[in-house]
Amino acid sequence: MSFIEAIFNVIRNKTLNAVGVERDLMRLIQDKDISRVQSVMQNRDICVSDAIKEYNPETHDVMKRPDKPRKNKQPYKVEKLPRRRQVYINEVELFFLLGNPISWKPSLDIESKDEAFDAYMQFLKDTRFNTTMRQAKRLAGAETESAKVYHIYNDGGKPAVKVLVISKSKGYTLRPLFDQYENMIAFGYGYFLKEGDRTIEHFDIQTPNFIYRCKRANIGWDVTPVENPTGKINVIYYRQDKAWAGTERRCDREEMIDSKAADTNNYFADPKIKATTDVIKSLADPDTVGQVIQLTNKENSLIDYMTPPEYSSMKESEKIDLNSSILFDSFTPDFSFENMKGLGTLSGEALKRAMILGFIKRDNLKEIYDILVDREKNLILAIMMNVTHIHLRKKIEKLSIEHEFAEPFNEDVQGKWAAVGKAYQDGIISLEQAVNMLAIADNRQEEIKRILDERQVMNREKGE
């Protein structure tokens, strides 16, 4: 029996034991009906496309303003002035959640698990976890969804891992599949590859047991199953609301007001003169105004410059209200230069209170990303145990790791360090616990040993 036949036998047995949508999925894959598989999976393309349109200033509604027709002249080109409000709100949201890297710490039993934890931290560094995390969060805030694919491959006879951040704007279609308890059953992602003179559609389906490499053929699909060594779906799917959700109409209104105000400024930018007919006839050249103008009718003759209409207080008030309401409704602090000048002397809790909107939104986002980061940690440990660090399997199995989203402002980090140091000096916590809570040493065990050695030297010198 061939390898592929053996795999489909496994699929057949799993189909008999599976229930609901999972059983249907396995049958469709077995029948190589990948188009039906795609239809079964979650499809959010419309919502994602709308978010991408709003995120890109060049595709805002204000860019569709029609030019004004003029009699016997070319149409008057109106101003189209989009803003990057959505980008600003998304970047501020990213700053509050991931402005500083996520911190990791092992369980208290450091001595027996330190080697495994160091290997874990090195894995994060090698796969650029902090960078890919920021990329995935930025794309999710802009498009409402993104994913990180952990691609396992053979690098010169050694197992290697590459992390790929994918989204619709990067040319991928994302198709997750969940059960009624929101457990991910499978994850599919489509893309196109150039093969010779042809562009071929591909669609990969990840399940805990197998990864199915699907490629569109002349008729139907070619499906190549590959055994999944980790026992987990090697994808982290990020989904959230648009960072600017709820402010769409106000953002559009602000752009329209700016554009119409610019049209008015353009119209009155060059001096314009109003004059009666007799004055115009007295001019040598009606297109220019001489230095001396003779008025033939003292009572009715008129010549004067036209002045642009004043920017009404109502418009100015609306502009201010739009600016504040867009930021307030999206829970986004105002980081403008004028606002930041008044915050220059604040630090710690005072700064946190001044930026309370950002921290409220940060806590709401942690409800989503805290679960996803924990799932990614478990996936990384599974990859290490089964692929890259098999020799540390027993230690990794016992390893317990916790994560914490770092404070966005460094002052708070320094305050935490001071609090940990004081707790240690007061005898409330041990040296091991203090080093573990600070999480700034590359090798905690060596750092503890170094501190103890220095303390012994100091005590010896005092004794002498």
C-alpha positions in Angstrom: 0.0 0.0 0.0 1.4 3.4 -1.0 1.9 6.3 1.5 -0.9 8.3 0.0 -3.3 5.3 0.1 -2.4 4.8 3.8 -3.2 8.4 4.5 -6.6 8.2 2.9 -7.3 5.1 4.9 -6.6 7.2 8.0 -8.9 9.9 6.7 -11.6 7.3 6.0 -11.4 5.9 9.6 -11.4 9.4 11.0 -14.5 10.2 8.9 -16.3 7.3 10.4 -15.5 8.5 13.9 -15.9 12.3 13.3 -19.1 14.2 13.8 -20.8 17.2 12.0 -18.8 19.6 10.0 -15.5 17.8 10.6 -16.8 14.7 9.0 -18.1 16.6 6.0 -14.7 18.3 5.7 -12.8 15.0 5.6 -15.2 13.5 3.1 -14.8 16.5 0.8 -11.0 16.4 1.1 -11.1 12.6 0.4 -13.1 13.3 -2.8 -10.7 16.1 -3.7 -13.6 18.5 -3.9 -11.6 21.5 -2.7 -14.0 24.1 -4.1 -16.7 22.7 -1.8 -14.2 22.7 1.0 -13.6 26.4 0.5 -17.4 27.0 0.6 -17.7 25.2 3.9 -15.1 27.3 5.6 -15.6 30.8 7.0 -15.4 33.5 4.3 -15.1 37.2 5.4 -13.8 38.6 2.1 -16.5 41.3 1.9 -15.8 42.7 5.4 -12.1 42.5 4.9 -12.3 44.3 1.5 -14.4 47.1 3.0 -11.8 47.5 5.8 -8.9 47.6 3.3 -10.8 50.3 1.3 -11.2 52.5 4.4 -7.6 52.0 5.5 -6.2 53.1 2.1 -6.6 56.9 1.7 -6.6 56.6 -2.1 -9.8 54.6 -2.0 -11.8 56.8 0.4 -15.2 58.1 -0.8 -13.9 61.7 -0.9 -11.7 60.6 -3.9 -15.0 60.1 -5.9 -16.1 63.7 -5.7 -17.2 64.7 -9.3 -15.6 67.7 -10.9 -18.0 70.7 -11.3 -19.2 71.3 -14.9 -18.7 74.8 -16.4 -20.2 76.4 -19.5 -17.8 76.5 -22.4 -14.9 75.6 -20.1 -13.2 72.5 -18.8 -14.9 71.1 -15.6 -13.6 72.7 -12.4 -11.4 70.2 -10.6 -12.5 69.9 -7.1 -10.1 69.1 -4.2 -10.0 65.5 -2.9 -8.2 65.5 0.5 -8.4 62.1 2.2 -6.9 61.7 5.7 -5.1 58.8 7.3 -7.2 58.7 10.5 -7.6 55.0 10.2 -3.9 54.4 10.1 -3.3 56.7 13.0 -5.9 55.0 15.2 -4.5 51.6 14.3 -0.9 52.6 15.0 -1.9 54.0 18.4 -3.8 50.8 19.2 -0.7 48.8 18.2 1.5 51.0 20.4 -0.6 50.5 23.5 -0.7 46.7 23.1 2.7 45.9 21.7 4.8 49.1 22.0 7.1 47.0 24.2 7.7 43.3 23.6 5.7 40.7 25.4 7.5 39.5 28.5 7.9 35.8 29.3 8.7 34.0 32.6 9.0 30.3 33.5 7.5 28.6 36.6 9.3 29.0 39.9 11.3 25.7 39.4 14.0 27.5 37.4 16.8 25.1 38.0 15.3 22.0 36.4 13.7 23.8 33.5 16.1 26.6 32.7 17.6 24.9 29.7 14.2 24.3 28.1 13.1 27.9 28.8 16.3 29.3 27.3 15.7 27.2 24.2 12.2 28.6 24.1 13.4 32.2 24.2 16.0 31.4 21.5 13.2 30.0 19.4 11.3 33.2 19.7 14.4 35.2 18.7 15.2 32.9 15.7 11.6 33.1 14.4 11.4 36.9 15.0 8.4 36.5 17.3 8.2 40.2 18.3 8.3 41.4 14.7 5.8 39.0 13.4 3.5 39.7 16.3 3.5 43.4 15.5 2.9 42.7 11.8 0.0 40.3 12.5 -1.6 42.8 15.0 -1.2 45.7 12.5 -2.8 43.8 9.7 -5.6 42.5 11.9 -6.4 46.1 13.1 -6.4 47.3 9.5 -8.2 44.4 7.8 -10.0 42.7 10.7 -8.1 39.4 10.2 -4.6 38.0 9.6 -2.7 34.8 10.4 0.8 33.5 11.3 1.7 30.3 9.5 4.5 28.2 11.1 6.1 26.6 8.1 8.2 23.5 9.0 10.8 22.5 6.4 14.1 20.6 5.9 17.1 22.9 5.9 20.1 20.9 4.7 19.0 17.8 6.7 18.0 19.8 9.8 14.4 20.7 10.7 13.8 24.4 10.5 10.8 26.8 11.0 9.8 29.9 9.2 7.0 32.2 10.3 4.9 33.8 7.6 2.4 36.5 8.3 -0.5 36.4 5.7 -3.5 38.5 5.0 -5.8 39.5 2.1 -3.7 42.6 1.3 -0.7 40.4 0.9 -2.4 38.2 -1.7 -3.8 35.4 0.5 -7.4 34.2 1.2 -7.9 33.1 4.8 -10.5 30.4 5.5 -10.7 29.2 9.1 -13.2 26.5 10.2 -14.6 26.4 13.7 -17.0 24.1 15.6 -19.9 25.3 17.7 -17.5 25.8 20.7 -15.2 28.0 18.6 -12.5 25.4 18.5 -10.5 25.6 15.2 -11.1 22.4 13.3 -9.0 23.3 10.2 -7.4 26.3 8.6 -7.1 26.9 4.8 -5.3 29.6 3.0 -5.2 30.3 -0.8 -2.5 31.9 -2.9 -1.2 32.0 -6.5 2.2 30.9 -7.7 3.9 31.5 -11.1 4.8 28.2 -12.7 6.4 28.8 -16.1 4.0 30.9 -18.2 1.0 30.0 -16.0 -0.2 31.3 -12.7 -1.6 28.4 -10.6 -4.0 28.6 -7.7 -2.9 26.8 -4.5 -4.9 26.1 -1.4 -3.3 24.6 1.7 -5.5 23.0 4.4 -4.0 22.5 7.9 -5.5 20.0 10.3 -3.9 18.5 13.5 -3.0 15.2 11.7 -2.3 16.3 8.1 -1.5 19.3 5.9 -3.1 19.0 2.5 -1.3 20.8 -0.3 -4.0 21.4 -2.9 -3.2 22.7 -6.4 -5.8 23.5 -9.1 -5.4 21.1 -12.1 -6.9 21.3 -15.6 -9.9 19.4 -14.1 -10.5 19.6 -10.4 -7.7 19.7 -7.9 -4.5 17.7 -7.1 -4.2 17.0 -3.4 -1.0 16.0 -1.7 -1.4 15.1 2.0 1.6 15.6 4.3 1.8 14.3 7.8 1.7 17.0 10.4 4.5 16.3 13.0 3.2 18.7 15.6 -0.3 17.3 16.2 -1.6 20.9 16.1 -2.8 23.3 13.4 0.3 25.3 12.7 -1.5 28.5 12.2 -2.5 31.3 14.6 -5.6 33.2 13.3 -6.0 36.8 14.5 -9.4 38.4 14.2 -10.7 41.7 15.7 -12.9 44.7 14.8 -11.4 47.5 12.7 -9.4 49.7 14.9 -11.6 52.7 13.9 -14.9 50.8 14.1 -17.8 53.1 14.8 -16.2 56.3 13.4 -16.6 55.6 9.6 -19.2 58.3 8.9 -17.4 60.9 10.9 -14.2 60.2 9.1 -15.9 60.6 5.8 -17.6 63.8 6.9 -14.3 65.4 8.1 -12.7 64.7 4.7 -15.6 66.2 2.8 -15.5 69.4 4.9 -11.7 69.7 4.4 -12.1 69.2 0.6 -14.9 71.8 0.3 -13.0 74.3 2.3 -10.1 73.8 0.0 -12.3 74.4 -3.0 -13.4 77.8 -1.5 -9.8 78.8 -0.8 -8.9 77.9 -4.4 -11.7 79.9 -5.9 -10.8 83.0 -4.0 -7.1 82.6 -4.0 -6.5 85.0 -6.9 -8.0 88.6 -6.5 -11.4 89.0 -8.1 -13.1 92.3 -8.8 -16.7 93.3 -9.1 -17.6 96.4 -11.1 -20.5 98.0 -13.0 -20.6 98.0 -16.8 -19.7 101.6 -17.3 -16.5 101.0 -15.2 -15.5 98.0 -17.2 -16.0 99.9 -20.5 -13.7 102.6 -19.3 -10.8 100.2 -18.8 -8.3 99.9 -21.6 -8.0 96.2 -21.0 -11.1 94.6 -19.2 -8.9 91.8 -18.0 -6.7 94.0 -15.9 -7.2 96.9 -13.6 -5.3 100.1 -14.1 -3.8 102.2 -11.3 -6.4 105.0 -12.0 -10.0 104.3 -12.7 -12.5 107.0 -13.7 -16.1 106.5 -12.4 -18.7 108.1 -14.8 -21.6 107.9 -12.4 -20.8 108.9 -8.9 -24.0 107.5 -7.4 -24.2 104.1 -9.2 -20.7 103.3 -10.4 -18.9 100.6 -8.4 -15.6 98.7 -8.4 -14.4 96.6 -5.5 -12.4 93.5 -4.7 -14.4 90.4 -3.8 -13.4 88.9 -0.5 -13.7 85.2 0.3 -16.5 84.2 2.7 -15.4 83.8 6.2 -15.0 80.4 7.7 -18.1 80.3 9.9 -18.0 79.5 13.6 -20.4 76.6 13.0 -17.9 75.0 10.6 -15.0 75.5 12.9 -17.0 74.1 15.8 -17.9 71.0 13.7 -14.3 70.5 12.7 -13.2 70.5 16.4 -16.1 68.2 17.3 -15.3 65.7 14.5 -11.6 65.6 15.6 -12.4 64.9 19.3 -15.3 62.6 18.6 -13.4 60.4 16.2 -10.6 59.9 18.7 -13.0 59.5 21.6 -15.3 57.0 19.9 -12.4 54.9 18.9 -10.8 55.1 22.4 -7.7 56.7 20.9 -5.6 59.3 22.9 -4.6 62.5 21.2 -0.9 62.4 20.5 -0.8 65.8 18.7 2.1 68.1 19.5 -0.1 70.6 21.3 -1.6 67.9 23.5 1.7 66.3 24.3 3.3 69.5 25.5 1.0 69.5 28.5 2.0 65.9 29.3 5.8 66.4 29.3 6.1 66.4 33.1 3.8 63.5 33.8 5.0 60.0 34.6 3.8 56.7 36.0 0.2 56.6 37.2 -0.5 60.3 36.2 0.4 59.6 32.6 -1.7 56.5 32.7 -4.7 58.4 33.9 -4.2 61.0 31.1 -4.1 58.3 28.5 -6.9 56.3 30.0 -8.7 55.8 26.7 -5.7 54.0 25.3 -5.5 51.7 28.3 -9.2 50.9 28.2 -8.9 49.8 24.6 -5.7 47.9 25.4 -7.5 45.9 28.1 -10.3 45.1 25.7 -7.8 43.9 23.1 -6.1 41.7 25.7 -9.3 39.7 25.9 -8.6 38.6 22.3 -4.8 38.6 22.1 -4.2 37.0 25.5 -5.8 33.8 24.4 -4.1 33.9 21.0 -0.6 34.4 22.4 -1.2 31.6 24.9 -2.2 29.3 22.0 0.9 30.4 20.0 3.0 29.5 23.0 1.5 26.0 23.1 2.1 25.6 19.3 5.7 26.6 19.7 6.3 24.1 22.5 4.7 21.4 20.3 7.0 22.3 17.5 10.0 22.2 19.8 9.0 18.9 21.4 8.3 17.1 18.1 10.5 18.8 15.5 13.3 21.1 16.5 14.2 20.2 20.1 13.3 16.5 20.5 16.3 16.0 22.8 14.7 18.4 25.3 11.2 16.8 25.1 11.0 15.7 28.7 12.0 19.1 30.1 9.7 21.0 27.7 6.8 18.8 28.7 7.3 20.0 32.3 7.9 23.6 31.3 5.3 26.1 32.4 5.6 29.5 30.8 3.5 32.6 31.5 3.4 35.8 29.4 2.5 39.4 30.1 1.8 42.4 27.9 4.4 45.0 28.7 3.4 48.5 29.7 3.6 50.9 26.7 5.4 53.6 28.6 8.9 52.9 29.9 8.3 54.9 33.1 5.9 52.2 34.3 8.4 49.5 33.6 11.0 51.3 35.6 8.5 51.7 38.4 7.8 48.0 38.4 11.5 47.3 38.6 11.8 49.6 41.6 8.9 47.9 43.3 10.4 44.4 42.7 13.7 45.6 44.1 12.1 47.1 47.2 10.1 43.9 47.8 13.3 41.9 47.7 15.1 44.3 50.0 12.2 44.1 52.5 12.4 40.3 52.5 9.0 39.9 50.9 10.2 37.8 48.0 13.3 35.7 47.4 16.2 36.5 45.0 15.1 33.9 42.6 11.6 35.3 42.5 12.9 38.8 42.0 15.1 37.8 39.1 12.2 35.9 37.6 9.7 38.8 37.9 12.1 41.3 36.4 12.7 39.0 33.3 15.6 41.0 32.0 18.4 38.5 32.3 19.2 36.3 29.3 20.2 33.4 31.7 18.4 33.7 35.0 20.4 30.8 36.7 23.7 32.4 35.8 22.5 35.8 36.9 21.4 34.4 40.3 24.8 32.6 40.7 26.7 35.8 39.8 24.7 37.9 42.4 25.3 35.3 45.1 29.0 35.1 44.3 29.4 38.9 44.5 27.5 38.9 47.8 30.0 36.4 49.2 32.9 38.4 48.1 31.4 41.5 49.7 30.8 39.7 52.9 34.3 38.3 53.0 35.8 41.8 52.4 33.7 43.2 55.3 34.8 40.3 57.5 38.4 41.2 56.8 
